[in-house]
Amino acid sequence: MSEYRLLTAGGAEAGGIASERGHHESPEIPSVNGPTDASVANRNAAPAGQRKLKKRPVPKKPDAAGVLAAFNTWSFKREQPADPQLMLRFVADAIAVEEPISFVLYWGKGPRGTIGEPDLACLEYLTAFTRRVEKVYEPGASLMLIFTDTHAQLNGYSPASVRRYFDEIELAARRCGFECCSMSAVTPAAEPELTGLVDGDVPKDAIKLLSASAAKWYRGEGTCEQGAVKYYRMNMIERRAVELAFPRSIFLTFNGSRLRALFPERLPIFYMYSLRRGVAVKPWFVPAELAPADDALRSHPMLHLPEV
């Protein structure tokens, strides 16, 4: 993410020489073969006060549609984004004030307690994504990774393993130029706005989908279905907190549109691949020994469920 006269010929030198001539100097004698180059230059030189600076053309601001098209390609998106017109407006607003295009992304935690090759491959892919923006728009793009430590706690991972994993991811992410924060820090700042967001029944279709994922990852108290209900209610609070904290950001997710209800309601959503085109598995769920280029990524039974 980057932060941003010529004079015409016969300039001051000619005028300076002319002003130093004394009245005792001999007059200029033309050559028998015609005027010298020096005499022609002296006669044709414009007075100093009349010389004009060459105007540099004012660079045009990039077209918002062109900037959007730079990253909204099938090289990165797994399906069409939600609310593309709002996304275009966010891009145009950033261009108007010459600020980076802002993106925000949830980064979770799986069984691994340390960073692995899949994580590094994902960060490299995200770097390629932001560079697409930089190629057409000088201020570039900013990316905020929100570490979902609240989800990791719900799933029963130990605080020590959560802290170690996210610390290692943060170090690598900042080397890529990305920013990082934790969900547990984002939510409290929005608490006055979050009253009543968990009231009412939880949609059955959402619980059915989330329960399937919880069966793989949930290690907290109660049944997998109870864990799914807790996760859903948690997301209703967090999605509002995120849109309050990052009101002009495009939300990136490795999930598909089936889980749209879990993401910030008032932000445009970009559904993207995670490691490369055609692969949307979340890197934190990939075993460290499974190489990102391995075809097993496409068929591994534990890698195609939404995060809980």
Secondary structure as UniProt FT lines:
FT   HELIX           12..20
FT   TURN            23..24
FT   TURN            32..33
FT   HELIX           37..44
FT   HELIX           48..50
FT   HELIX           64..71
FT   TURN            74..76
FT   HELIX           84..96
FT   TURN            97..98
FT   STRAND          101..107
FT   HELIX           117..136
FT   TURN            138..139
FT   STRAND          141..147
FT   HELIX           149..154
FT   TURN            155..156
FT   HELIX           159..175
FT   TURN            176..177
FT   STRAND          179..182
FT   HELIX           183..186
FT   HELIX           188..193
FT   TURN            195..198
FT   HELIX           204..217
FT   HELIX           224..245
FT   TURN            247..248
FT   STRAND          250..253
FT   HELIX           257..262
FT   TURN            265..266
FT   STRAND          269..272
FT   TURN            277..278
FT   HELIX           283..285
FT   TURN            288..289
FT   TURN            292..293
FT   HELIX           295..298
FT   TURN            301..302
//
